[in-house]
Amino acid sequence: MIDIHVANGRAYVWEVDDIATLRTTYRIGGILTGTLPQAAQQNIFLGVPLVLSPEEVALLVVEGAAQLVRDPTAHKEATPEQIAQLRRFEEKLQREANELAAVEEENKKQKGKGKAAESPEAREKREKRAAAKLEKERLKAAAAGELFDQEEDNKAKEPKERDAPYLISTPTSSNGLAWFSKAESTSKPSSSSPSVEEVETCLISVGIPFSAARVASFRALHAQGFFMGTGIKFGADWLVYPGDPLRYHSHFTASVIDSPDAPLLPMEIVAHGRLGTATKKVHLMCVYDEKTGNVEFTSLEWAGFG
């Protein structure tokens, strides 16, 4: 069962294997938010943790695929001995990384020695080719009136010093910490097929907001085989993909309507229709009926626009 760690009302997944399982088995992508300390503006290749939306959490809880762990109460106060033990473990990892880097550096030197052991004839041919190439470049630069001082040119061609590699360790799961215990901080429905009320109670108990309309709409789309991603950039609640977002473009933008009787301004209908068509998508209105628990979908498309 996948552990979803909850802190400050946000749901996180820290295990890489769990993240892969969510994507491949349950069609849950989430949002990777982890960055390196020295690359605060990194926004292309992000890492753990994976942040899940309340709807994604509710879906996983309903399917019995995950349990919620309250992180603040699961982490106890560490003793000095436990902290010292962790420091020794981290130092051991650092030593092993340094030894591995030294071995790799030695292998590079050995490869360099192999190149240096070439025959005098081969070395002479290589030097002649390099000299001929240099002379050709010099004549070309002189013809173009761009002949630079030879000494400055040689300095420019000197190899730059490279920074030595160093290890960056990003801690993920707390399962290996002696002061971490999730036994008394885990929350999940008691039944294997929980009702909406049970799921709502489970999520609210750990501080995750719950909306019956959004959860029902998300589950209805998910049941039809779709992937869902955040749709705020397109003026919607979700982007709806026919498959993994790494392989497909989204086909729909979806917005949730809390009730069939909820007022909807004509301007909103026009805005959703034009926005969806302008972005080459169809806009879905997900209308939730609290009495029946069902969701009806209405698609909007601005005909003849664009």
Secondary structure, DSSP 8 states (H G I E B T S, - for coil): -EEEEEETTEEEE--HHHHHHHHHHS----EEEE--TT-TT--SS-EEEEEE-HHHHHHHHHTT-EEEEEHHHHB----HHHHHHHHHHHHHHHHHHHHHHHHHHHHHHHHHHHHHT--HHHHHHHHHHHHHHHHHHHHHHHHTT----HHHHHHHTS---------------STT-TTB--TTSEE--SSSS--HHHHHHHHHHTT----HHHHHHHHHHHHTT-EEEE-GGGTSSEEEESS-TTT----EEEEEES-TTS---HHHHHHHHHHHHHTT-EEEEEEE-TTT--EEEEEE--TT--
